Every structure is written in C-alpha cells, then in structure tokens.
Amino acid sequence: MVECCDKAIHSCRTILNQTIRTPFSNAILDQTIRTPFSNAILDQTIRTPF
C-alpha cells in the first residue's frame, strides 16, 4: 500500500511539474524554432546605435 501511495504521489508531482513547466518549455521550443527570426530582430536592435 505504501509503495502504491508513493507512486501515486510521485505521478501527481510529475504531472504538476509538467503543467508548471509547459509555458517555460514552450518558450524554449519557440526560441529554438524562431531563432532565425528573433536573431534578425536582435541584430536590428543591436545595430540601431551604429
């Protein structure tokens, strides 16, 4: 019984962690996908003083 409870608590925690981390992981995914686009924007913002 204790092992079952531990597994249930662990699975609940992992689900909670996933739901909390999804916006963060999605942002990382968006960055990896958008890097060429965002790099162009960053280059513009960096080059404006010059």
N, C-alpha and C positions, 0 to 999 in steps of 0.2 A: 504493500500500500504506500509506503513512504517513497519508494522509487517512482511509482506512478505519479504521486503528487509532485515530486521533484521534476519529473519530465514535463508535467503539465505547466508548472510554474516557469520552467525554462522555455517552453514553447511560447507561452504568453509573453515572456520578456522579449524573446526574439521577434515576435510579431510587433510588439510595441516599439522595439528599436527600429524595425523596418519602417513602420509608419512615421516615426520621428525622422528617420534619415532619408526618406524618399525625396523631400524637397531638396535636401543637400546633394544627394546622389544625382538627382535630375539636373541640378545646376551644373555639376561636374560633367555629366553627359552632354548637356547643352554647350558647355565650354569646348569640349573636345570636338563636337560637331561644328560649332560656329567659329572655331579658332581662325580660319582664313578670313572670315567676315569681320570678326571682332579685332583681329590684328590690323586690318585695314583702317578701322575706326581708331584704334590706338595709335597707329602711325600718324594719322591726321592730327590727333590731339597732341602728340609729341612734337610734330613738325610745325605746328602753328606758330610758335615763337620764332622759329627760323624762317 
